[in-house]
Amino acid sequence: MAHKAKLIREINRLNTENKFLIYENNASSKNLLIVSACRGSAFAWYFSQLTDYNIYMIYVITFISANGPIPDHEIIKDIVQKADIIVAENIARIVPFNTIDKTREDGFYKTFNVDFDRTKFCLIPNLELHYLSHDLFHKSHKPCTGEELLKNYNNSKQILFTKCELFNFHKTKSFIELHFQDLQLFHSPGHPSVILLLVLFVELCEHLGISVAFEDIEKCIKVNFLGGGDTPIFNLDVETFGLTYKVTIRDDSLFNDKDLISMVDPSHLQTYENAKLIYDFFNNLR
């Protein structure tokens, strides 16, 4: 269906009102629920374009604060119990949305009575990678050495790749390994670019038996979900990792500047060529 894409700000607003139906299909009784952070906003719209499911999303960050909105357990339980498919990131610290431990009484599975016999449940890796020297949230303004940068990167990469392997997203892992240097795969540590979002989505669809045509990828790549505010990149980052994609490189002497978030136009990622690259990557592995 031709749903207009809802960005995370609108999904957050709906969730604060305990409204979780993001894309409705009146002609369908099939339901798909996404439980995730901001990355799920892209997946929700992609599913709405490729399937006839009603698409629900719980944006867990809405409920991260003890003083914030309170999730209505009965509404969510009803959605969970009628969901044909649930797609969830691996969530640890947000009660009651812990999806890591099935035995927790206050976790997602027991709180909302997930029926694994009825519902297809897919855990997906959180697309997070800490590989840049600057801290986007300014928790530290201390320039790091190349050795420290590599240590942080290797630790973060190990977490991401372990989850990719654990949840059977081997192709996503391979794509990152192949294109880490020559494609901008992340806007910030927790905001993947549209390229990487689509790579994980296509592999997720393979697990679910949903076919994805080149035309689908070409359409979806044109919508910017998480780009715009990029973590600044310094000479140290480029030299350490051998990044070859086009970026605005900041002078290392400006590292302590608190106004370093780079507002960029991500349209250079949303191209026919990148859609073809993604399609060919999967097609060649079949």
Contacts in CASP RR format, 6 or more apart in sequence:
PFRMAT RR
TARGET T0000
AUTHOR 0000-0000-0000
METHOD contacts of the structure
MODEL  1
MAHKAKLIREINRLNTENKFLIYENNASSKNLLIVSACRGSAFAWYFSQL
TDYNIYMIYVITFISANGPIPDHEIIKDIVQKADIIVAENIARIVPFNTI
DKTREDGFYKTFNVDFDRTKFCLIPNLELHYLSHDLFHKSHKPCTGEELL
KNYNNSKQILFTKCELFNFHKTKSFIELHFQDLQLFHSPGHPSVILLLVL
FVELCEHLGISVAFEDIEKCIKVNFLGGGDTPIFNLDVETFGLTYKVTIR
DDSLFNDKDLISMVDPSHLQTYENAKLIYDFFNNLR
1 23 0 8 1.000
1 25 0 8 1.000
1 48 0 8 1.000
1 49 0 8 1.000
1 52 0 8 1.000
3 23 0 8 1.000
3 45 0 8 1.000
3 48 0 8 1.000
3 49 0 8 1.000
5 45 0 8 1.000
5 223 0 8 1.000
5 225 0 8 1.000
6 22 0 8 1.000
6 23 0 8 1.000
6 41 0 8 1.000
6 44 0 8 1.000
6 45 0 8 1.000
7 41 0 8 1.000
7 225 0 8 1.000
8 38 0 8 1.000
8 41 0 8 1.000
8 59 0 8 1.000
8 225 0 8 1.000
8 226 0 8 1.000
11 22 0 8 1.000
11 41 0 8 1.000
11 44 0 8 1.000
11 57 0 8 1.000
11 59 0 8 1.000
12 59 0 8 1.000
12 61 0 8 1.000
12 62 0 8 1.000
14 20 0 8 1.000
14 22 0 8 1.000
15 57 0 8 1.000
15 58 0 8 1.000
15 59 0 8 1.000
15 62 0 8 1.000
15 63 0 8 1.000
15 69 0 8 1.000
16 62 0 8 1.000
16 69 0 8 1.000
18 69 0 8 1.000
18 71 0 8 1.000
18 72 0 8 1.000
18 75 0 8 1.000
20 33 0 8 1.000
20 56 0 8 1.000
20 57 0 8 1.000
20 58 0 8 1.000
20 75 0 8 1.000
20 76 0 8 1.000
20 79 0 8 1.000
21 54 0 8 1.000
21 55 0 8 1.000
21 56 0 8 1.000
22 44 0 8 1.000
22 48 0 8 1.000
22 55 0 8 1.000
22 56 0 8 1.000
22 57 0 8 1.000
23 44 0 8 1.000
23 45 0 8 1.000
23 47 0 8 1.000
23 48 0 8 1.000
23 54 0 8 1.000
23 55 0 8 1.000
24 54 0 8 1.000
25 48 0 8 1.000
25 52 0 8 1.000
25 53 0 8 1.000
25 54 0 8 1.000
27 52 0 8 1.000
28 52 0 8 1.000
28 53 0 8 1.000
28 54 0 8 1.000
30 51 0 8 1.000
30 52 0 8 1.000
30 53 0 8 1.000
30 54 0 8 1.000
30 84 0 8 1.000
31 53 0 8 1.000
31 54 0 8 1.000
31 56 0 8 1.000
31 79 0 8 1.000
31 82 0 8 1.000
31 83 0 8 1.000
31 84 0 8 1.000
31 85 0 8 1.000
32 47 0 8 1.000
32 51 0 8 1.000
32 53 0 8 1.000
32 54 0 8 1.000
32 55 0 8 1.000
32 56 0 8 1.000
32 83 0 8 1.000
32 84 0 8 1.000
32 85 0 8 1.000
32 86 0 8 1.000
32 87 0 8 1.000
33 56 0 8 1.000
33 57 0 8 1.000
33 58 0 8 1.000
33 79 0 8 1.000
33 80 0 8 1.000
33 83 0 8 1.000
33 85 0 8 1.000
33 86 0 8 1.000
33 87 0 8 1.000
34 40 0 8 1.000
34 43 0 8 1.000
34 44 0 8 1.000
34 47 0 8 1.000
34 55 0 8 1.000
34 56 0 8 1.000
34 57 0 8 1.000
34 58 0 8 1.000
34 86 0 8 1.000
34 87 0 8 1.000
34 88 0 8 1.000
35 57 0 8 1.000
35 58 0 8 1.000
35 60 0 8 1.000
35 86 0 8 1.000
35 87 0 8 1.000
35 88 0 8 1.000
35 89 0 8 1.000
35 91 0 8 1.000
35 97 0 8 1.000
35 99 0 8 1.000
35 108 0 8 1.000
36 43 0 8 1.000
36 57 0 8 1.000
36 58 0 8 1.000
36 59 0 8 1.000
36 60 0 8 1.000
36 87 0 8 1.000
36 88 0 8 1.000
36 89 0 8 1.000
36 91 0 8 1.000
36 124 0 8 1.000
37 59 0 8 1.000
37 60 0 8 1.000
37 61 0 8 1.000
37 89 0 8 1.000
37 91 0 8 1.000
37 126 0 8 1.000
38 59 0 8 1.000
38 61 0 8 1.000
38 190 0 8 1.000
38 191 0 8 1.000
38 226 0 8 1.000
39 89 0 8 1.000
39 126 0 8 1.000
39 127 0 8 1.000
39 190 0 8 1.000
39 191 0 8 1.000
39 192 0 8 1.000
39 197 0 8 1.000
39 226 0 8 1.000
40 57 0 8 1.000
40 59 0 8 1.000
40 89 0 8 1.000
41 57 0 8 1.000
41 59 0 8 1.000
41 225 0 8 1.000
41 226 0 8 1.000
42 194 0 8 1.000
42 197 0 8 1.000
42 201 0 8 1.000
42 223 0 8 1.000
42 225 0 8 1.000
42 226 0 8 1.000
43 87 0 8 1.000
43 197 0 8 1.000
43 201 0 8 1.000
43 204 0 8 1.000
44 55 0 8 1.000
44 57 0 8 1.000
45 220 0 8 1.000
45 223 0 8 1.000
45 225 0 8 1.000
46 198 0 8 1.000
46 201 0 8 1.000
46 220 0 8 1.000
47 53 0 8 1.000
47 55 0 8 1.000
48 55 0 8 1.000
49 216 0 8 1.000
49 219 0 8 1.000
49 220 0 8 1.000
50 205 0 8 1.000
50 210 0 8 1.000
50 212 0 8 1.000
50 216 0 8 1.000
51 210 0 8 1.000
53 84 0 8 1.000
53 85 0 8 1.000
56 79 0 8 1.000
56 83 0 8 1.000
58 71 0 8 1.000
58 76 0 8 1.000
58 97 0 8 1.000
60 91 0 8 1.000
60 94 0 8 1.000
60 97 0 8 1.000
61 94 0 8 1.000
62 69 0 8 1.000
63 69 0 8 1.000
63 70 0 8 1.000
63 71 0 8 1.000
63 94 0 8 1.000
63 97 0 8 1.000
64 94 0 8 1.000
71 96 0 8 1.000
73 96 0 8 1.000
73 111 0 8 1.000
73 112 0 8 1.000
76 112 0 8 1.000
77 111 0 8 1.000
77 112 0 8 1.000
77 113 0 8 1.000
80 86 0 8 1.000
80 112 0 8 1.000
80 113 0 8 1.000
80 114 0 8 1.000
80 119 0 8 1.000
81 112 0 8 1.000
81 113 0 8 1.000
81 115 0 8 1.000
83 119 0 8 1.000
84 119 0 8 1.000
84 120 0 8 1.000
85 119 0 8 1.000
85 120 0 8 1.000
85 121 0 8 1.000
85 122 0 8 1.000
85 208 0 8 1.000
86 114 0 8 1.000
86 119 0 8 1.000
86 120 0 8 1.000
86 121 0 8 1.000
86 122 0 8 1.000
87 122 0 8 1.000
87 124 0 8 1.000
87 204 0 8 1.000
88 99 0 8 1.000
88 108 0 8 1.000
88 121 0 8 1.000
88 122 0 8 1.000
88 123 0 8 1.000
88 124 0 8 1.000
89 99 0 8 1.000
89 123 0 8 1.000
89 124 0 8 1.000
89 125 0 8 1.000
89 126 0 8 1.000
90 99 0 8 1.000
90 100 0 8 1.000
90 123 0 8 1.000
90 124 0 8 1.000
90 125 0 8 1.000
90 126 0 8 1.000
90 163 0 8 1.000
90 167 0 8 1.000
91 97 0 8 1.000
91 98 0 8 1.000
91 99 0 8 1.000
91 100 0 8 1.000
91 108 0 8 1.000
92 98 0 8 1.000
92 100 0 8 1.000
95 106 0 8 1.000
95 107 0 8 1.000
96 106 0 8 1.000
96 107 0 8 1.000
96 108 0 8 1.000
96 111 0 8 1.000
96 112 0 8 1.000
97 107 0 8 1.000
97 108 0 8 1.000
98 104 0 8 1.000
98 106 0 8 1.000
98 107 0 8 1.000
98 108 0 8 1.000
99 107 0 8 1.000
99 108 0 8 1.000
99 109 0 8 1.000
99 123 0 8 1.000
101 107 0 8 1.000
102 109 0 8 1.000
102 110 0 8 1.000
103 110 0 8 1.000
104 110 0 8 1.000
105 111 0 8 1.000
108 114 0 8 1.000
114 121 0 8 1.000
120 208 0 8 1.000
122 167 0 8 1.000
122 204 0 8 1.000
122 207 0 8 1.000
122 208 0 8 1.000
123 167 0 8 1.000
124 167 0 8 1.000
124 169 0 8 1.000
124 200 0 8 1.000
124 204 0 8 1.000
125 160 0 8 1.000
125 163 0 8 1.000
125 164 0 8 1.000
125 166 0 8 1.000
125 167 0 8 1.000
125 169 0 8 1.000
125 172 0 8 1.000
125 200 0 8 1.000
126 160 0 8 1.000
126 163 0 8 1.000
126 190 0 8 1.000
127 160 0 8 1.000
127 186 0 8 1.000
127 190 0 8 1.000
127 192 0 8 1.000
127 196 0 8 1.000
127 197 0 8 1.000
127 200 0 8 1.000
128 156 0 8 1.000
128 159 0 8 1.000
128 160 0 8 1.000
128 189 0 8 1.000
128 190 0 8 1.000
129 153 0 8 1.000
129 156 0 8 1.000
129 157 0 8 1.000
129 160 0 8 1.000
129 176 0 8 1.000
129 185 0 8 1.000
129 186 0 8 1.000
129 189 0 8 1.000
129 190 0 8 1.000
130 152 0 8 1.000
130 153 0 8 1.000
130 155 0 8 1.000
130 156 0 8 1.000
130 189 0 8 1.000
131 149 0 8 1.000
131 152 0 8 1.000
131 153 0 8 1.000
131 156 0 8 1.000
131 157 0 8 1.000
131 186 0 8 1.000
131 189 0 8 1.000
131 237 0 8 1.000
131 241 0 8 1.000
132 189 0 8 1.000
132 231 0 8 1.000
132 232 0 8 1.000
132 233 0 8 1.000
132 234 0 8 1.000
132 237 0 8 1.000
133 143 0 8 1.000
133 144 0 8 1.000
133 146 0 8 1.000
133 149 0 8 1.000
133 234 0 8 1.000
133 236 0 8 1.000
133 237 0 8 1.000
133 240 0 8 1.000
133 255 0 8 1.000
134 231 0 8 1.000
134 232 0 8 1.000
134 233 0 8 1.000
134 234 0 8 1.000
134 255 0 8 1.000
134 260 0 8 1.000
135 141 0 8 1.000
136 188 0 8 1.000
136 189 0 8 1.000
136 231 0 8 1.000
136 261 0 8 1.000
138 258 0 8 1.000
141 255 0 8 1.000
141 256 0 8 1.000
141 258 0 8 1.000
143 236 0 8 1.000
143 252 0 8 1.000
143 255 0 8 1.000
143 256 0 8 1.000
144 152 0 8 1.000
144 236 0 8 1.000
146 236 0 8 1.000
146 240 0 8 1.000
149 236 0 8 1.000
149 237 0 8 1.000
149 240 0 8 1.000
150 240 0 8 1.000
153 240 0 8 1.000
153 241 0 8 1.000
156 189 0 8 1.000
160 173 0 8 1.000
160 176 0 8 1.000
161 173 0 8 1.000
161 176 0 8 1.000
163 169 0 8 1.000
164 170 0 8 1.000
164 172 0 8 1.000
164 173 0 8 1.000
165 173 0 8 1.000
168 207 0 8 1.000
169 200 0 8 1.000
169 203 0 8 1.000
169 204 0 8 1.000
171 199 0 8 1.000
171 203 0 8 1.000
171 206 0 8 1.000
171 281 0 8 1.000
171 282 0 8 1.000
171 285 0 8 1.000
172 196 0 8 1.000
172 199 0 8 1.000
172 200 0 8 1.000
172 203 0 8 1.000
175 196 0 8 1.000
175 199 0 8 1.000
175 281 0 8 1.000
176 185 0 8 1.000
176 196 0 8 1.000
178 281 0 8 1.000
179 185 0 8 1.000
179 195 0 8 1.000
180 241 0 8 1.000
181 241 0 8 1.000
181 242 0 8 1.000
181 243 0 8 1.000
181 244 0 8 1.000
181 245 0 8 1.000
182 244 0 8 1.000
182 245 0 8 1.000
183 193 0 8 1.000
183 195 0 8 1.000
183 245 0 8 1.000
183 274 0 8 1.000
184 193 0 8 1.000
184 195 0 8 1.000
184 245 0 8 1.000
184 247 0 8 1.000
184 269 0 8 1.000
185 192 0 8 1.000
185 193 0 8 1.000
185 195 0 8 1.000
185 196 0 8 1.000
186 192 0 8 1.000
186 193 0 8 1.000
186 196 0 8 1.000
186 231 0 8 1.000
187 193 0 8 1.000
187 226 0 8 1.000
187 227 0 8 1.000
187 228 0 8 1.000
187 229 0 8 1.000
187 230 0 8 1.000
187 231 0 8 1.000
187 266 0 8 1.000
188 229 0 8 1.000
188 230 0 8 1.000
188 231 0 8 1.000
189 231 0 8 1.000
191 226 0 8 1.000
191 227 0 8 1.000
191 229 0 8 1.000
192 200 0 8 1.000
192 226 0 8 1.000
193 226 0 8 1.000
193 227 0 8 1.000
193 266 0 8 1.000
193 269 0 8 1.000
194 220 0 8 1.000
194 221 0 8 1.000
194 223 0 8 1.000
194 224 0 8 1.000
194 225 0 8 1.000
194 226 0 8 1.000
194 227 0 8 1.000
194 266 0 8 1.000
194 269 0 8 1.000
194 270 0 8 1.000
195 221 0 8 1.000
195 269 0 8 1.000
195 274 0 8 1.000
195 277 0 8 1.000
195 278 0 8 1.000
197 225 0 8 1.000
197 226 0 8 1.000
198 217 0 8 1.000
198 220 0 8 1.000
198 221 0 8 1.000
198 275 0 8 1.000
198 278 0 8 1.000
199 278 0 8 1.000
199 281 0 8 1.000
201 212 0 8 1.000
201 220 0 8 1.000
202 212 0 8 1.000
202 217 0 8 1.000
202 278 0 8 1.000
202 282 0 8 1.000
203 282 0 8 1.000
205 211 0 8 1.000
205 212 0 8 1.000
206 282 0 8 1.000
212 282 0 8 1.000
214 275 0 8 1.000
214 276 0 8 1.000
214 279 0 8 1.000
217 275 0 8 1.000
217 278 0 8 1.000
217 279 0 8 1.000
218 272 0 8 1.000
218 275 0 8 1.000
221 269 0 8 1.000
221 270 0 8 1.000
221 271 0 8 1.000
221 274 0 8 1.000
221 275 0 8 1.000
221 278 0 8 1.000
222 270 0 8 1.000
223 270 0 8 1.000
224 266 0 8 1.000
224 267 0 8 1.000
224 270 0 8 1.000
227 264 0 8 1.000
227 266 0 8 1.000
228 263 0 8 1.000
228 264 0 8 1.000
228 265 0 8 1.000
228 266 0 8 1.000
229 261 0 8 1.000
229 262 0 8 1.000
229 263 0 8 1.000
229 264 0 8 1.000
230 261 0 8 1.000
230 262 0 8 1.000
230 263 0 8 1.000
230 264 0 8 1.000
231 261 0 8 1.000
231 262 0 8 1.000
232 248 0 8 1.000
232 250 0 8 1.000
232 260 0 8 1.000
232 261 0 8 1.000
232 262 0 8 1.000
233 243 0 8 1.000
233 247 0 8 1.000
233 248 0 8 1.000
233 249 0 8 1.000
233 250 0 8 1.000
233 262 0 8 1.000
234 249 0 8 1.000
234 250 0 8 1.000
234 251 0 8 1.000
234 252 0 8 1.000
234 255 0 8 1.000
235 249 0 8 1.000
235 250 0 8 1.000
235 251 0 8 1.000
235 252 0 8 1.000
236 252 0 8 1.000
237 243 0 8 1.000
238 247 0 8 1.000
238 249 0 8 1.000
246 268 0 8 1.000
248 262 0 8 1.000
248 264 0 8 1.000
250 260 0 8 1.000
254 260 0 8 1.000
END
